[in-house]
Every structure is written in structure tokens, then in C-alpha cells.
Amino acid sequence: MPVYVGARSKLDGNCMTDNLGVSSFPGPQGPHTGVSIMSSTSAIRLDTLPFDHERVVVATGARSSLPIIVAVHSTALGQALGGARMWAYEHWTDALADALRLSEGMTLKNAAAGLNRGGGKSVVCLPLGTTLTDEQKRNAMLDLGDVVESLGGSYMTAEDVGTSAELMAIVAERTEHVCGLPADQGGVGEPADATSEGVHASILATLDALYGSKDVAGRHFVISGLGQVGGRLATRLASEGANLTVTDVNVAKKDLAASLGATWVDVAAALTVDADLFVPCGLGGVLTSQVIDELAVRGVVGAANNQLADHTGAGQLAARGILWAPDFVVNGGGVIYLDMAMQPGADAAAIAARVTQIGDVVAKIFRDSKANGITTLEAAEQLAAARLDAA
């Protein structure tokens, strides 16, 4: 049965449970089928996080024996919308902390994007070193669907890190509160193209703020993370004449780097490359105090969620003269696409125009930050808060 978080649960250790019907989850063996086995870089101690969520459910999957976590931060603007992450963590509370932070970020993202949607997120917690067979992934998605359904429509899930449109189709077997299914199954498909387009528009806005020109040619970008969004960005920027330095935890991405004429470096080295923009497109928490001190770029703009390891990082970036485009605005293209594409009579041109307008919002945040002597984070939060306060 689910645990409704508020009091401490007795779940313990490496995504294993001891009080919800199973003794442990030893880590299934099988061929690697796309689920990353790296631990989250955004892990934060649970006891350091405020709790202002409407509802959080932690349950053991009846089929998978995995911890399934759904966090609903706010439904003030409407049904909460946010993706389902399947990832490996050192401890289940790291997954819970991720869900809490990510769901709060979705509230800000959806509000800043002008959507009538609240914020939520779901996480399927894998033990470190785990790979899942297709059957095991199916069981995990069916379990996720059950938990989403138990929330009575207050939350709609979608794909995120470690999941896909095809996996969302499995979730749909257990709940109607899921979007982003494959187009050939009546869905609107994956939102990665729209997310990438929004990040690209934000990059242009950042270049314009820094240099007075949106011209990409000859500019040097460091892209960390070549997944669905980062890979698309790298390909597009290379075609526009950018100089690229790239990295990914998956060394197989070296082939993509080579095809684009990009310079490959390891993940740690990417943080100190002298360039125009740093473009984080992997997991969150990358902008620690030490990393910010060592950055050798003029600006940071990317697709990753929760880029700041701590809110004080926004001030630290500003003090160093590094222009940061707030992540929850920059990466809003995916949710804009999902929300608009689900509506009857959805118009592709209207969706594309709305996503491109993210660049205009980023430019306004830069102007407001400068005019009011506040960080870009504060300016973006004020933008989102205005919508939430008016709800």
C-alpha cells in the first residue's frame, strides 16, 4: 500500500523496501535496454528540503517491487503535468528528494510558460548498477500507471529521463492520465523536438543579451549531455556554424561528436572549457559553488532541470558576470507542446510559434533582472509567481 509522505517512511537502503510487502529488490539482471545506470547528480539531502507539496505518494510496485514516487506540488493552475523519470539512486530518499524538487520546478515551468497546468513529477527508483529487461520495464510502467490512477486525475505523467513514448503507452494501460504516447498509437509523440527548439530560442536570446547579435556562427558552445535534447541541439548548432565542445556520460556518444566535428572532453573537463556558453543538457545539480567558481564562459543556458545545486548559485553566477537563463523557462518547450498538442484541433504552426516565444520570455527576464537589480532566477520566479498568485 502507498505511503503518503509527511511522516518518515521505513523504506531503507539502495531503493529497497522493508515494510511495503517485499524484503528487498536485489537488482534484476538482463540486457541493457536503454535505462541509464548512473546515479542522479541532483541528489540532495531530504531533510534540507521544505515541504509545501499538495500530495506525495510513495508505493512499492506490486509487479516490479520498485519504489514508485509521485509528487504533486501544485494544482492551483490546473491538473499537474510533469514527466516520469526512471533512474538509479544510492538511496530511495534521494529519489524522493528528486521528485520533490522536480515537481516544484514543474509548477514554476508550467506557470512561466503560461499554461493552465500545475506541477508534478514521478520517479521510478532503480538500485545502482541495475539494468532492466523489457519485461521488468513493462512491470515498472504498469506500477507507475496504478499510482498515477490512484491520484484521481490530479496529475498527468509523460516521458522524462529513462522513459519514452513507447513506455508511456504501457502506463496508458492502467490510467488515462498520461500523455506523449507514440503517434501511431493515437498520441502526440515525444516532446524532445519542442524542448530543443525552446532551448535554441533561449540560446539566441542569451547571445543577443551578451553580444548584441543572435548569430551562432563562430561562437563556442560546451554541451554537456547528448541525449534526445542535447543531441538535437548539437546537430543544429553545428549546422549553423558553431564551434562545439561536447561530453556525455555515455562514451558511445563520441560517434555523434565526431560526425559533427565537435571536440570531445570528459564530463569534468567540460566544466572548465573557455567558451561563450555552457549548455547543460543532462541531469540537474551541475552548478555547484565550486563549478560556478571554475566556469570560463559568458553565459549558461541549457535543457537540464534544477541546474543550480543551491538557490544561492544564481547570485554567485551574477557576481561573476555569468548570464544564466533560468532552466524552468528555457526547457518549457516540451510541456508547451504536450499541453497544446493534446487539445482538439491543435495547430502545429501555433505550437511552434508558442515554443519559439520562449526566447522572448528569456529576453524579458534578462531585462527585468538588469532593471531591478535582481538575479535572473528572482526575475523568473516573479514571473511565475504572478500567475500563481492570480489563480
N, C-alpha and C positions, 0 to 999 in steps of 0.2 A: 504494500500500500504506500501511497505517496507521503512524503514528509513536507508539511507546509512550513517553510523556513521562517523563523523568528526566534525560536529557541535552537540550541545547538543539537545537531543530529549525531547519532552514534556511528555514522559511516566513518570508516577509518582506512587510511593507507592506500596509496597507489591505485586509486579508482576501484578499490574492493569494498564490499559491504559486509556488515556482520549482523544487521538487525532487520533486514528487509527481505528475508526469505532465502538468501543464499549465504554460503560460508565464505566464498571468495570467487574472484574471476582470475584464473591463472594466466590468461593471455593466450587466445587461440592462435594456433599456427596455421599457416596456409600461404598460398602465393600472394605476393604483394599486388594489390589491385587498385592502387591509387590513393589510399589513405596514408597520409604522412605519419611518420613515427617520431618526429621531433617533438620535444616538449614545447609548451607555449612560452614565448618570450615575454608575454604580457602578464605573467603570474605576479600577483600582488597578495600580500597577507590579508586574509579575510577580515581580521579584526581591525584593520585600518580603514575599512570602507564604511561610509554612512549607509543606513538602511532606510530608504524612502520609497521603496517599491510598493505597488499595489498588491502584488501576489507573486510568490516564488514557490515552485513545486520541484521537489527532488524525489525521484522514484527509481526503484530498481526495475529495469525492463524485464517483463515476465518471460520473454523468449531469449534475450541476449545476456541477461544478468549484469548489464552495464548501468551505471548511474546515468539517468536521463534528467536533465535540468532545464526547466523553462522559467524564465524571469520576465514578468510583465511589469515594466516600470511605470507606465502611464497610459491611460486611455482617455485623457482629457480631450484630445482632438478627434478621437475615434478608435476603432479597433487597432490594437497594437500590431505592428508589422516589423519583422526582423528575421534574419536568416537562421539556419540550423548549422552549427559548427560541430564537426566530428574530429576530435583532436586528442593527442596524448598528453597527459599531465602527470606530474610526480605524485599528486595527491588530489582526491576528489574536491577538496575545498579550493584548490587552485582553479578547477573548472567552474565552481560556483562563483568565485570572485570574478572570473572572466565573464560569466553570464550577467552578473550584476553590473559590471562596468559597461559591457557592450550594450545591454538593454537601455541603460541610461543614455548612452551615446545615440541610440536609435531614436529616443524621444527628441533629442536635440536635432538630429539629422532630419527627421520627418517634419518637424516644426519649421526648421530653416528652409526646407525645400518647398514649403507652402502646401504640404499635403494634409488632408484631414485624416491623419493616422497617428496613433500613439506609438510608443516604443516598447519593444520586447526582443528577446533573444532566446535561443535554445542551444544547449551544448550536450553532446553525447561524449562522455568521458571514457577515453581508452587508457589502459595501463601503458606505461612507457615500454617501447620495444614491440608493440603489438602491430600485427598486420591482420586484416580481416579477409576471409574468403567472401565470395559473393553471397553465400547463404547467411553468413554472420552479419554482413552489412544489411541484408534484407531484414533480418530479425531486429536489428537496431532501429531501422526506419519504421517498422511496424510498431515497435515500442514507443518511438517518438510520436507517431500518429495517435496512439492511445492517450498519451499525456496531453497533447495539444487538444484533443477532443474533450478531455475532462475539464478544460477551461471554459467550455460553453460558448466559444466564439469570441472571447475577449482578445485572442491572439491568433494571428496568421503567420505561418512559417514559410520559409523559402530556402533556396540553396545558400551556402556560405562555404567557408574553408572546409575542405574534406568531404563536401557533399556535391550533388549535381542535380540537374533537371531530371535525370533518369531516377535518381534516388528519391526525389520529391514525388515522383509518380507512385512509388511504393508507399510513401506516407499517405498519399491520397486514398489508398485502400482502407484507411482507418479513420480519416477525417476529411471534411470538405474545406477545412481552414488551412489551405496550403496553396501556394501559387508558384509560378515559374516552371510548370511541367513542360515536357517536350512538346513542340508544336504539333507533331504528328499524333499526339495524344490529347489534342484539344487545348493545350496550354499555350503560354506566350513565350516559352523558351527561356534560356538563361539570360541574365541581365548584364553579362560582362561587357558586351559592346557598349551599352549605355553608360556603365560605370567608367569605362575607359574614355569615352567621349567627354564626360564631365570632368575627369581629371585633366584631359588635354586642354579643355577650355580654361581650367584653373591655371594650368601652366602658362598659357598665353597671357592671362591676366597678371600673373606674377612677373613674367618677363617685362610686361608693359610698365608695371609699377617700379621695377628696378632700373630698367634701361630706356624706357620711353618708346619701346618697339616690341611688337609681338613676333618678330622674325626669329624662327627657330634655327635657321641655318648658321652653322659655325658655333653655336652655343654648346657647352659641355654639360651633359647630364649624367648623374650617377644614379642608376636604377637598381634598387635592392629588392629582389623578388621578381621572377619572370614567370609567374603563374598566368592565369587567364587574363587578368587585367594588365599586369606588368609586361607580359609578353606582347600584348597588343600595343601598348604604349611604346615599347622599344621599337617595334616594327614601324609604327607610324612616324616616330621622331627620326629614325634613321632615314626613312624615305623623304623627310623634309630637310635633310642635310645636317642633322645634329651630330655632334661627336658624343659617343656613348661609352661609359664605363659601366659594366653590369656585374651582378652577382646573384647567386641563389644558393640555398642550402642543398638543392638538388644539382649535383655536378653534371647531370645529363643535359642541363640547360646550356652547357658550353657549346653545343652544336648550334643552338639558336644564336648565341652570341657571335660565333664565327660567321654564320650566314649573313649577319647584319654588319660585319666589320667592326664589331664592338670589342673593347678591351675587357678581358675577364680578370677579376680580382676575387680574393676570398671575402667572406662576409665582413669580417672585422676590418680589413683593409679599406673596404668601400666607405667606411665612416670618416676617413681622413683624406680622401682624394680631393685635391684642389679643383673645383669646378664651379659652374654657375648655379646649378640647382641639384639638391639631393632629393630623390624621388623614392620614398619608402613605399613598397607595394607588397610587403609580407605581413607578418603578424605585428601586433602593436607593442608599445613599451620601448621602442628602439631609442627614443630621445631621452636618455638618462642625463643627469647633470654632467657626468664625465664626457659622454658623447657630445653634448652641446658645446662643451669647452673645447673639444678637439675638431669640430666641424670646420671645414675650409671651403664653405660655399656662401653664396649671397642669399640664397633662399631655400626653403624646404616646402615641397608640395607633392603629395602622393596619395595613393589609394588606401593605405593601411589605416585601420581603425585604431583609436586610442594610442596615437603615436607618442604622446607625452607620457613618460613614466610617472610624472607628477605635475600637477597644475602649475607649480612654480616654474616649470620649464618654459612656459610662454614668456614670462618676464626675463628669464635668462637669455632666451633667444633674442628678444628685443634689445637687451643690454649689449649684446654682441653685434647688433646691427644685422641680424639674420632675419629676413622676412619669412614668417611662417603662415601658410594658408591653412586655416583650421580644417582638420581632417573630416569632421562630420558634415561640413558643407561641400568640400571637394569631392567626396566619394558618394554623393547623393544621387548620382545618375541612375544607379541600379534600382533604387526604391521608386524613383520617379517613373521609370519605365514600367516596373511591375504594377504600380498603382494605376497608371493611365492605360496601360495595355489591357488590363482586365475589364475596363469599362466598355459597355455596349457602344459600337460604332467608333472604336478607338481609331485615331488618325495618326499614322506613322509620322507625317511631317510635323504635326503639332507636338508629338512626343519628342522628336529630335530637337525642335526649337526650344522646348522647355528645358531639356538637358543642357543644351548649349548656353542657356541663360545662367547656368551655374557660374560661368566666368564673370558675368555681370555682378552677381551676388558677392563673389570673392573680391572684385574690384571695389564694391561699396564697403565691404568690411575693412579693406586697406585704408580707404578714405576716412571712414569713421574712426578707426584706430588712430590715425595721424591727427585728425582734427580734435579729438577728445583726449589725447594723451593717454590712451589705454592700450592694452595689448590686443592683438588680433583675436585672441581667444575670448577676451571680455567683449569685444565688439560682436563676435559671432554669437556668444551666449545671450547678449542683449537682444539680438535679432530673433533668436528662438524664443526667448522668454516673453517677448512682446506678443507673440502668437498664443503661447500657452496661457498668459495672463488674461487674454481676451476671450478665451474659450468658455 
